[in-house]
Amino acid sequence: MMSSNNSKSTEQFITYLLQYGISDRMITIVEKQHISDEDLQIMDRDDIEHLFRNEYGFTFRDRKQFWTILQKMQSNQNSNIKYEPMIDSSEILDHIYEFADEDKEINDLKEQQFIKFSSPNMNRPSTVVNIFDNKTSPDDSNNSNSSTYLSELSLSSDYVFIYPSILPSFSANIIEALSTNTIHKQWATFINELARWVMSIKPCLREQHEYQAIGQTLYEKYPSIGTTGPKPWSFLCRSLSQRIRTERWQRRKTFEGRKRKENEIKNMDYNHNNM
């Protein structure tokens, strides 16, 4: 259930969009996807491209206008991202970890079909290797959380992240940012890498305790990702859950688009054979 504070914030942002001339169709998509102002804080240009595609009737100009306004909003609130106090009430956490308007069984099946369709000759461990460089530093050589242990896992939707959690090997830029306490400057990239890694292991991550296991383990290794509050990893968990939700939506749309094309081809073949 979305909290009254989040509902109020979203309403304020929609009013903000209307004032700057954003179309009703764009706002309808924002509302239907349950995109809150927190979601918008971590959205990037790629997210805009996926949300407002040409085939949905939007133009480059539409996307540019939305992106310009979004950048202004993010810039105005950027100083609050790292130091924003986290509220850990059950109502807020329910909103953070929910996947609105999704049927779990149907979408889990679609995710599995999409992965098989896109990578017919690739097993899941190799997918992880392709996304991340699994070389570890000397300090990580004996660390049970290292992603080098991924090869020993049965990577499936049945896997459960527990504390202390396994961790990925991030890209060189992210490792440097984590080491120099400048990760807030690379936050979107950091969350994107983390989300893709999580989804390569478990395409549908819904459980709050699993997000917390990942967040707490990362915080203990890289304290610079933390915020103020009783659980410094809460903002990371929220960012990760929102990124995964967006990624799942993008994959679902891709899957549906491919199915439509397959059906169109089948219909064309059927009509041709019956001519």
BALOBA-1460 file (C-alpha; in Angstrom, 3 decimals):
// residues 275
<rec num="1" residu="m" x="0.000" y="0.000" z="0.000"/>
<rec num="2" residu="m" x="1.409" y="3.389" z="-0.924"/>
<rec num="3" residu="s" x="1.726" y="5.723" z="2.060"/>
<rec num="4" residu="s" x="-0.132" y="9.044" z="2.194"/>
<rec num="5" residu="n" x="3.214" y="10.879" z="2.164"/>
<rec num="6" residu="n" x="4.311" y="9.122" z="-1.021"/>
<rec num="7" residu="s" x="0.890" y="9.718" z="-2.606"/>
<rec num="8" residu="k" x="1.140" y="13.406" z="-1.745"/>
<rec num="9" residu="s" x="4.684" y="13.608" z="-3.148"/>
<rec num="10" residu="t" x="3.623" y="11.932" z="-6.380"/>
<rec num="11" residu="e" x="0.640" y="14.264" z="-6.743"/>
<rec num="12" residu="q" x="2.948" y="17.246" z="-6.253"/>
<rec num="13" residu="f" x="5.297" y="15.961" z="-8.926"/>
<rec num="14" residu="i" x="2.427" y="15.404" z="-11.377"/>
<rec num="15" residu="t" x="1.319" y="18.986" z="-10.761"/>
<rec num="16" residu="y" x="4.920" y="20.024" z="-11.406"/>
<rec num="17" residu="l" x="4.907" y="18.128" z="-14.724"/>
<rec num="18" residu="l" x="1.625" y="19.699" z="-15.801"/>
<rec num="19" residu="q" x="2.976" y="23.172" z="-15.092"/>
<rec num="20" residu="y" x="5.859" y="22.512" z="-17.472"/>
<rec num="21" residu="g" x="3.624" y="21.300" z="-20.293"/>
<rec num="22" residu="i" x="4.172" y="17.542" z="-20.049"/>
<rec num="23" residu="s" x="1.402" y="15.741" z="-21.951"/>
<rec num="24" residu="d" x="-1.440" y="13.911" z="-20.241"/>
<rec num="25" residu="r" x="-0.377" y="10.681" z="-21.975"/>
<rec num="26" residu="m" x="3.063" y="10.838" z="-20.377"/>
<rec num="27" residu="i" x="1.567" y="11.545" z="-16.974"/>
<rec num="28" residu="t" x="-0.831" y="8.616" z="-17.416"/>
<rec num="29" residu="i" x="2.142" y="6.287" z="-17.935"/>
<rec num="30" residu="v" x="3.851" y="7.664" z="-14.818"/>
<rec num="31" residu="e" x="0.685" y="7.019" z="-12.808"/>
<rec num="32" residu="k" x="-0.019" y="3.549" z="-14.227"/>
<rec num="33" residu="q" x="3.555" y="2.425" z="-13.522"/>
<rec num="34" residu="h" x="3.229" y="3.730" z="-9.948"/>
<rec num="35" residu="i" x="6.410" y="5.758" z="-10.434"/>
<rec num="36" residu="s" x="6.953" y="7.830" z="-7.308"/>
<rec num="37" residu="d" x="9.166" y="10.861" z="-6.812"/>
<rec num="38" residu="e" x="11.754" y="8.517" z="-5.252"/>
<rec num="39" residu="d" x="11.751" y="6.443" z="-8.449"/>
<rec num="40" residu="l" x="12.283" y="9.585" z="-10.481"/>
<rec num="41" residu="q" x="15.319" y="10.537" z="-8.410"/>
<rec num="42" residu="i" x="17.258" y="7.537" z="-9.783"/>
<rec num="43" residu="m" x="15.862" y="7.423" z="-13.325"/>
<rec num="44" residu="d" x="18.281" y="8.017" z="-16.173"/>
<rec num="45" residu="r" x="17.989" y="8.791" z="-19.891"/>
<rec num="46" residu="d" x="17.667" y="5.105" z="-20.802"/>
<rec num="47" residu="d" x="14.652" y="4.793" z="-18.514"/>
<rec num="48" residu="i" x="13.003" y="7.712" z="-20.314"/>
<rec num="49" residu="e" x="13.677" y="6.077" z="-23.692"/>
<rec num="50" residu="h" x="12.015" y="2.844" z="-22.541"/>
<rec num="51" residu="l" x="9.029" y="4.531" z="-20.920"/>
<rec num="52" residu="f" x="8.157" y="6.806" z="-23.831"/>
<rec num="53" residu="r" x="9.028" y="4.920" z="-26.998"/>
<rec num="54" residu="n" x="8.264" y="5.961" z="-30.557"/>
<rec num="55" residu="e" x="5.875" y="3.046" z="-30.982"/>
<rec num="56" residu="y" x="3.799" y="4.441" z="-28.125"/>
<rec num="57" residu="g" x="3.375" y="7.647" z="-30.101"/>
<rec num="58" residu="f" x="6.054" y="9.751" z="-28.403"/>
<rec num="59" residu="t" x="8.747" y="11.758" z="-30.153"/>
<rec num="60" residu="f" x="12.348" y="12.646" z="-29.415"/>
<rec num="61" residu="r" x="11.127" y="16.110" z="-28.469"/>
<rec num="62" residu="d" x="8.690" y="14.647" z="-25.904"/>
<rec num="63" residu="r" x="11.430" y="12.591" z="-24.295"/>
<rec num="64" residu="k" x="13.875" y="15.495" z="-24.293"/>
<rec num="65" residu="q" x="11.333" y="17.758" z="-22.600"/>
<rec num="66" residu="f" x="10.605" y="15.174" z="-19.900"/>
<rec num="67" residu="w" x="14.327" y="14.494" z="-19.382"/>
<rec num="68" residu="t" x="15.101" y="18.219" z="-19.042"/>
<rec num="69" residu="i" x="12.443" y="18.641" z="-16.362"/>
<rec num="70" residu="l" x="13.541" y="15.464" z="-14.584"/>
<rec num="71" residu="q" x="17.155" y="16.688" z="-14.494"/>
<rec num="72" residu="k" x="16.031" y="19.950" z="-12.910"/>
<rec num="73" residu="m" x="14.132" y="18.071" z="-10.231"/>
<rec num="74" residu="q" x="17.041" y="15.721" z="-9.553"/>
<rec num="75" residu="s" x="19.457" y="18.637" z="-9.393"/>
<rec num="76" residu="n" x="17.251" y="20.502" z="-6.909"/>
<rec num="77" residu="q" x="17.081" y="17.511" z="-4.585"/>
<rec num="78" residu="n" x="20.489" y="15.957" z="-5.263"/>
<rec num="79" residu="s" x="21.968" y="17.153" z="-1.992"/>
<rec num="80" residu="n" x="19.319" y="15.189" z="-0.107"/>
<rec num="81" residu="i" x="19.996" y="11.847" z="-1.802"/>
<rec num="82" residu="k" x="22.951" y="10.764" z="0.299"/>
<rec num="83" residu="y" x="21.941" y="12.325" z="3.581"/>
<rec num="84" residu="e" x="18.169" y="11.846" z="3.472"/>
<rec num="85" residu="p" x="16.902" y="10.206" z="6.702"/>
<rec num="86" residu="m" x="15.238" y="6.865" z="6.013"/>
<rec num="87" residu="i" x="11.815" y="6.033" z="7.429"/>
<rec num="88" residu="d" x="11.511" y="2.330" z="8.202"/>
<rec num="89" residu="s" x="7.828" y="2.057" z="9.106"/>
<rec num="90" residu="s" x="6.069" y="-1.073" z="7.871"/>
<rec num="91" residu="e" x="3.818" y="1.026" z="5.616"/>
<rec num="92" residu="i" x="6.790" y="2.607" z="3.840"/>
<rec num="93" residu="l" x="8.618" y="-0.715" z="3.513"/>
<rec num="94" residu="d" x="5.509" y="-2.328" z="2.028"/>
<rec num="95" residu="h" x="5.601" y="0.311" z="-0.690"/>
<rec num="96" residu="i" x="9.340" y="-0.023" z="-1.224"/>
<rec num="97" residu="y" x="9.288" y="-3.756" z="-1.840"/>
<rec num="98" residu="e" x="5.961" y="-4.194" z="-3.649"/>
<rec num="99" residu="f" x="5.655" y="-4.711" z="-7.405"/>
<rec num="100" residu="a" x="2.407" y="-2.931" z="-8.199"/>
<rec num="101" residu="d" x="-0.191" y="-4.450" z="-10.554"/>
<rec num="102" residu="e" x="1.821" y="-7.598" z="-11.266"/>
<rec num="103" residu="d" x="0.604" y="-11.165" z="-11.093"/>
<rec num="104" residu="k" x="3.521" y="-13.077" z="-9.627"/>
<rec num="105" residu="e" x="3.057" y="-16.437" z="-11.300"/>
<rec num="106" residu="i" x="2.373" y="-15.082" z="-14.786"/>
<rec num="107" residu="n" x="5.235" y="-12.612" z="-14.717"/>
<rec num="108" residu="d" x="7.680" y="-15.131" z="-13.269"/>
<rec num="109" residu="l" x="6.850" y="-17.408" z="-16.192"/>
<rec num="110" residu="k" x="7.345" y="-14.551" z="-18.646"/>
<rec num="111" residu="e" x="10.722" y="-13.714" z="-17.116"/>
<rec num="112" residu="q" x="11.892" y="-17.306" z="-17.440"/>
<rec num="113" residu="q" x="10.664" y="-17.490" z="-21.036"/>
<rec num="114" residu="f" x="12.365" y="-14.203" z="-21.871"/>
<rec num="115" residu="i" x="15.714" y="-15.352" z="-20.482"/>
<rec num="116" residu="k" x="15.519" y="-18.640" z="-22.370"/>
<rec num="117" residu="f" x="14.471" y="-16.864" z="-25.556"/>
<rec num="118" residu="s" x="17.250" y="-14.278" z="-25.421"/>
<rec num="119" residu="s" x="20.016" y="-16.669" z="-24.394"/>
<rec num="120" residu="p" x="19.208" y="-20.170" z="-25.706"/>
<rec num="121" residu="n" x="22.792" y="-21.454" z="-25.521"/>
<rec num="122" residu="m" x="23.885" y="-19.636" z="-22.395"/>
<rec num="123" residu="n" x="23.629" y="-20.952" z="-18.859"/>
<rec num="124" residu="r" x="23.096" y="-18.541" z="-16.019"/>
<rec num="125" residu="p" x="26.586" y="-18.631" z="-14.494"/>
<rec num="126" residu="s" x="28.059" y="-17.556" z="-17.843"/>
<rec num="127" residu="t" x="25.583" y="-14.666" z="-17.947"/>
<rec num="128" residu="v" x="27.008" y="-13.404" z="-14.675"/>
<rec num="129" residu="v" x="30.543" y="-13.688" z="-16.030"/>
<rec num="130" residu="n" x="29.588" y="-11.693" z="-19.130"/>
<rec num="131" residu="i" x="28.128" y="-8.872" z="-17.047"/>
<rec num="132" residu="f" x="30.840" y="-8.615" z="-14.429"/>
<rec num="133" residu="d" x="34.568" y="-9.092" z="-14.268"/>
<rec num="134" residu="n" x="35.019" y="-11.796" z="-11.650"/>
<rec num="135" residu="k" x="38.633" y="-10.981" z="-10.836"/>
<rec num="136" residu="t" x="39.025" y="-10.356" z="-7.131"/>
<rec num="137" residu="s" x="41.505" y="-8.356" z="-5.152"/>
<rec num="138" residu="p" x="43.841" y="-10.052" z="-2.634"/>
<rec num="139" residu="d" x="41.579" y="-8.827" z="0.168"/>
<rec num="140" residu="d" x="38.655" y="-10.701" z="-1.379"/>
<rec num="141" residu="s" x="40.458" y="-13.962" z="-2.081"/>
<rec num="142" residu="n" x="39.176" y="-15.594" z="1.099"/>
<rec num="143" residu="n" x="35.894" y="-13.710" z="1.295"/>
<rec num="144" residu="s" x="32.870" y="-15.992" z="1.207"/>
<rec num="145" residu="n" x="30.852" y="-13.067" z="-0.166"/>
<rec num="146" residu="s" x="32.918" y="-12.856" z="-3.348"/>
<rec num="147" residu="s" x="31.183" y="-13.359" z="-6.672"/>
<rec num="148" residu="t" x="33.777" y="-16.009" z="-7.514"/>
<rec num="149" residu="y" x="31.541" y="-18.333" z="-5.529"/>
<rec num="150" residu="l" x="28.712" y="-17.845" z="-8.008"/>
<rec num="151" residu="s" x="29.881" y="-20.817" z="-10.045"/>
<rec num="152" residu="e" x="29.018" y="-23.031" z="-7.067"/>
<rec num="153" residu="l" x="25.459" y="-21.753" z="-6.845"/>
<rec num="154" residu="s" x="22.340" y="-23.086" z="-8.421"/>
<rec num="155" residu="l" x="21.243" y="-19.804" z="-9.984"/>
<rec num="156" residu="s" x="17.469" y="-19.844" z="-10.086"/>
<rec num="157" residu="s" x="14.370" y="-18.128" z="-8.785"/>
<rec num="158" residu="d" x="14.578" y="-20.517" z="-5.808"/>
<rec num="159" residu="y" x="17.850" y="-18.983" z="-4.611"/>
<rec num="160" residu="v" x="17.546" y="-16.956" z="-1.388"/>
<rec num="161" residu="f" x="19.893" y="-14.096" z="-0.498"/>
<rec num="162" residu="i" x="20.844" y="-14.413" z="3.162"/>
<rec num="163" residu="y" x="23.113" y="-12.331" z="5.390"/>
<rec num="164" residu="p" x="26.040" y="-12.171" z="4.857"/>
<rec num="165" residu="s" x="25.226" y="-12.103" z="1.169"/>
<rec num="166" residu="i" x="27.358" y="-12.884" z="-1.841"/>
<rec num="167" residu="l" x="28.427" y="-9.723" z="-3.667"/>
<rec num="168" residu="p" x="29.255" y="-8.953" z="-7.301"/>
<rec num="169" residu="s" x="32.559" y="-7.760" z="-8.700"/>
<rec num="170" residu="f" x="31.700" y="-4.240" z="-9.797"/>
<rec num="171" residu="s" x="33.226" y="-2.378" z="-12.716"/>
<rec num="172" residu="a" x="36.518" y="-0.537" z="-12.216"/>
<rec num="173" residu="n" x="34.821" y="2.876" z="-12.036"/>
<rec num="174" residu="i" x="32.426" y="1.724" z="-9.332"/>
<rec num="175" residu="i" x="35.190" y="0.052" z="-7.328"/>
<rec num="176" residu="e" x="37.157" y="3.303" z="-7.420"/>
<rec num="177" residu="a" x="34.107" y="5.318" z="-6.345"/>
<rec num="178" residu="l" x="33.443" y="2.936" z="-3.464"/>
<rec num="179" residu="s" x="37.080" y="3.117" z="-2.391"/>
<rec num="180" residu="t" x="37.242" y="6.926" z="-2.536"/>
<rec num="181" residu="n" x="33.850" y="7.581" z="-0.918"/>
<rec num="182" residu="t" x="32.503" y="9.217" z="-4.085"/>
<rec num="183" residu="i" x="29.880" y="6.595" z="-4.904"/>
<rec num="184" residu="h" x="27.075" y="9.187" z="-4.734"/>
<rec num="185" residu="k" x="28.455" y="10.602" z="-8.000"/>
<rec num="186" residu="q" x="28.103" y="7.180" z="-9.646"/>
<rec num="187" residu="w" x="24.921" y="6.150" z="-7.837"/>
<rec num="188" residu="a" x="22.759" y="5.395" z="-10.891"/>
<rec num="189" residu="t" x="25.486" y="3.284" z="-12.527"/>
<rec num="190" residu="f" x="26.167" y="1.522" z="-9.235"/>
<rec num="191" residu="i" x="22.497" y="0.607" z="-8.787"/>
<rec num="192" residu="n" x="22.199" y="-0.497" z="-12.429"/>
<rec num="193" residu="e" x="25.146" y="-2.879" z="-12.069"/>
<rec num="194" residu="l" x="23.851" y="-4.235" z="-8.780"/>
<rec num="195" residu="a" x="20.319" y="-4.729" z="-10.140"/>
<rec num="196" residu="r" x="21.471" y="-6.584" z="-13.250"/>
<rec num="197" residu="w" x="23.666" y="-8.835" z="-11.133"/>
<rec num="198" residu="v" x="20.833" y="-9.617" z="-8.730"/>
<rec num="199" residu="m" x="18.479" y="-10.391" z="-11.619"/>
<rec num="200" residu="s" x="21.042" y="-12.678" z="-13.237"/>
<rec num="201" residu="i" x="20.769" y="-14.778" z="-10.087"/>
<rec num="202" residu="k" x="17.125" y="-14.240" z="-9.209"/>
<rec num="203" residu="p" x="14.983" y="-12.537" z="-11.879"/>
<rec num="204" residu="c" x="12.182" y="-11.822" z="-9.424"/>
<rec num="205" residu="l" x="13.421" y="-10.549" z="-6.062"/>
<rec num="206" residu="r" x="10.497" y="-9.540" z="-3.851"/>
<rec num="207" residu="e" x="11.359" y="-10.384" z="-0.264"/>
<rec num="208" residu="q" x="12.302" y="-7.525" z="2.052"/>
<rec num="209" residu="h" x="14.731" y="-9.652" z="4.071"/>
<rec num="210" residu="e" x="16.695" y="-10.482" z="0.906"/>
<rec num="211" residu="y" x="17.081" y="-6.814" z="-0.011"/>
<rec num="212" residu="q" x="18.223" y="-6.134" z="3.540"/>
<rec num="213" residu="a" x="20.740" y="-8.993" z="3.391"/>
<rec num="214" residu="i" x="22.306" y="-7.497" z="0.255"/>
<rec num="215" residu="g" x="22.148" y="-3.935" z="1.571"/>
<rec num="216" residu="q" x="23.611" y="-4.680" z="4.987"/>
<rec num="217" residu="t" x="26.444" y="-6.767" z="3.531"/>
<rec num="218" residu="l" x="27.330" y="-4.024" z="1.054"/>
<rec num="219" residu="y" x="27.186" y="-1.358" z="3.755"/>
<rec num="220" residu="e" x="29.521" y="-3.274" z="6.046"/>
<rec num="221" residu="k" x="32.031" y="-3.637" z="3.225"/>
<rec num="222" residu="y" x="31.525" y="-0.140" z="1.767"/>
<rec num="223" residu="p" x="30.217" y="2.233" z="4.494"/>
<rec num="224" residu="s" x="30.146" y="5.139" z="2.026"/>
<rec num="225" residu="i" x="26.884" y="3.806" z="0.537"/>
<rec num="226" residu="g" x="25.056" y="4.409" z="3.815"/>
<rec num="227" residu="t" x="22.706" y="7.181" z="4.848"/>
<rec num="228" residu="t" x="21.649" y="8.492" z="8.231"/>
<rec num="229" residu="g" x="19.121" y="6.512" z="10.215"/>
<rec num="230" residu="p" x="18.879" y="3.249" z="12.165"/>
<rec num="231" residu="k" x="19.438" y="1.178" z="9.012"/>
<rec num="232" residu="p" x="22.005" y="3.013" z="6.847"/>
<rec num="233" residu="w" x="21.454" y="0.578" z="3.963"/>
<rec num="234" residu="s" x="17.720" y="1.396" z="3.615"/>
<rec num="235" residu="f" x="18.161" y="3.910" z="0.787"/>
<rec num="236" residu="l" x="20.266" y="1.390" z="-1.125"/>
<rec num="237" residu="c" x="17.510" y="-1.228" z="-0.722"/>
<rec num="238" residu="r" x="14.904" y="1.203" z="-1.975"/>
<rec num="239" residu="s" x="17.010" y="2.251" z="-4.963"/>
<rec num="240" residu="l" x="17.691" y="-1.387" z="-5.822"/>
<rec num="241" residu="s" x="14.047" y="-2.468" z="-5.595"/>
<rec num="242" residu="q" x="12.961" y="0.425" z="-7.798"/>
<rec num="243" residu="r" x="15.646" y="-0.299" z="-10.389"/>
<rec num="244" residu="i" x="14.694" y="-3.991" z="-10.487"/>
<rec num="245" residu="r" x="11.035" y="-3.077" z="-10.884"/>
<rec num="246" residu="t" x="11.895" y="-0.816" z="-13.827"/>
<rec num="247" residu="e" x="14.159" y="-3.447" z="-15.378"/>
<rec num="248" residu="r" x="11.439" y="-6.092" z="-15.072"/>
<rec num="249" residu="w" x="8.957" y="-3.750" z="-16.734"/>
<rec num="250" residu="q" x="11.382" y="-3.113" z="-19.584"/>
<rec num="251" residu="r" x="12.005" y="-6.830" z="-20.045"/>
<rec num="252" residu="r" x="8.299" y="-7.570" z="-19.945"/>
<rec num="253" residu="k" x="7.635" y="-4.979" z="-22.645"/>
<rec num="254" residu="t" x="10.439" y="-6.455" z="-24.756"/>
<rec num="255" residu="f" x="8.997" y="-9.939" z="-24.307"/>
<rec num="256" residu="e" x="5.512" y="-8.769" z="-25.242"/>
<rec num="257" residu="g" x="6.879" y="-6.966" z="-28.306"/>
<rec num="258" residu="r" x="8.651" y="-10.094" z="-29.490"/>
<rec num="259" residu="k" x="5.530" y="-12.178" z="-28.964"/>
<rec num="260" residu="r" x="3.512" y="-9.701" z="-31.016"/>
<rec num="261" residu="k" x="6.022" y="-9.909" z="-33.851"/>
<rec num="262" residu="e" x="6.000" y="-13.708" z="-33.694"/>
<rec num="263" residu="n" x="2.205" y="-13.721" z="-33.882"/>
<rec num="264" residu="e" x="2.253" y="-11.285" z="-36.796"/>
<rec num="265" residu="i" x="4.684" y="-13.521" z="-38.684"/>
<rec num="266" residu="k" x="2.552" y="-16.586" z="-37.944"/>
<rec num="267" residu="n" x="-0.556" y="-14.785" z="-39.174"/>
<rec num="268" residu="m" x="1.235" y="-13.680" z="-42.334"/>
<rec num="269" residu="d" x="2.409" y="-17.235" z="-42.997"/>
<rec num="270" residu="y" x="-1.086" y="-18.566" z="-42.344"/>
<rec num="271" residu="n" x="-2.678" y="-16.044" z="-44.702"/>
<rec num="272" residu="h" x="-0.052" y="-16.740" z="-47.349"/>
<rec num="273" residu="n" x="-0.634" y="-20.500" z="-47.155"/>
<rec num="274" residu="n" x="-4.375" y="-20.027" z="-47.496"/>
<rec num="275" residu="m" x="-4.223" y="-17.755" z="-50.531"/>
